[in-house]
Amino acid sequence: MPEIKKLHKNITIKGHVQGVGFRYTARTMAMSLGIKGFVKNTYDGNVYIEAEGTGIQLTHFIEWCHKGPGYSDVKEIIVENSNDLKEYRFFDIRH
């Protein structure tokens, strides 16, 4: 059986994304998709995510990030590819 390649993405979500449950909902979504990494608020009002998973897992997760939870208002998403796999064991909320 061929090994499934894992990818690493750095994702910045801009808009009204703090104080609306974005981090907690992102963790729930990531865990349901089998994605590992972390999510945190940034000082400039954005949400930053490092996510590792298969291409299809990350595609579904990024699609969700474009919408976010109900009270969020996502204006822009920046997705950067990274060759630096960190082999996260969980998906955490960082402060």
Helices and strands as residue ranges (DSSP letters): E 7-16, H 22-33, E 36-41, E 47-53, H 55-67, E 73-82, E 91-94
